[in-house]
Amino acid sequence: MTIRSEQRDNNCFMIFLSGRLDTTSASMYEGELKRLVDGTTDVILDLKDLTYISSSGLHILLQLQKIMNNGKRKFVIKNMGEAVRSIFEMTGFINLITQEE
């Protein structure tokens, strides 16, 4: 998995994930993802190039959503591919994560 990020404006940070967010990569990138959302007002997570997500990856995204919600900050996931959306739907995470089309 790779992570790319860019500052959209003073209040919005965009994070792009590509590849597989599985058990191995989730443990490797969890700290980096939390660091990226720390102190930002709005975060958009673009999953267009994410090909797979495991339960470990889903857990990290749910943690990020909770961190942002506790700070009354915006956290949105967009551009889920069909395979990733299917996993979100099968696990019920589709109802727990704020998404934007």
N, C-alpha and C positions, 0 to 999 in steps of 0.2 A: 504494500500500500504506500501511496505517497500523499503528502499534504502540501497544498499550496495555499497561501493566504494573501489577501490584499485589503488595504484600507480603502473603503468606498468614500467615506467622508469622516468628519470628526466623530460621528455617532454610530457608524456602521462598519462592521468588519465582515469580510466574506472569506469563507474557508471552503476549499475545493478538495474533495477526497477522490482518489482514483485507485483502482485495483480491488483488493480483497481486504475487508475489515474483519479478520477472523481472530481466533484466540491468540495466535502468535503476534500479529500486528497490533491487536488491541492493547496488549500489555506493553508493547514497545511505544505506542503513541498516546496512551491515555494522559500522561503528564503533559505532553506537548499540547494536546487539545485543550486541556484545562487551563494551561498557561495562556493560550490564545484567546479564550473567552474572559479571562480574568481582567476586570477593569474596563471592559467594553460595554457600551450601552445596548447596541443591537448586533446580533450575529445572524448571518445567513449561511447555512451549510448547504453547499451545492453537491449533490450526489450523482450528477449526470454520468460521471466516469467510474462510479463504484460498481463493481460487477457482482459482489457477494458481501453479505454481512452475517456474522454468526451471532449467537446469543450474547457472547462477550462484547461484541461491537454494539449490539442493541442496548446493552446495559450501560455502556459508556455514553451513548447518545441520550439515554434517559437521565443519567446523572447530570449531563450538561444542561438539559432542559430544566431540571430541578434547580441547579445553581443559578441559572438565568432567571427563572421564575421567582426564586427567593429574593433576588435583588430587584424585582419588578422590572426586569430587562427583557427585551424581545429576543427570542431564539426561534428561528424558522428553518425548516428543511425544505429544499426545493429540488426539482429535476430528478426525482427518483426514476430509475430505469425499471422496466417491467419485472425483472428477476428480483431486484431489491424490494420493490413495492409488494411483490408476492410474499416475501418473507415477513415484511411489516404486517401485512394483512393476516397471514396464518398465525402469527404470534399475538395479534391484538395490539401491537405497538402502534399501529396506524391511528388508533384512537387516543394514544397518550402523547404523541408528538405533534407539535404545531407544524403544519405543512402549507406550502404555497405552490400553486401550479404555475 
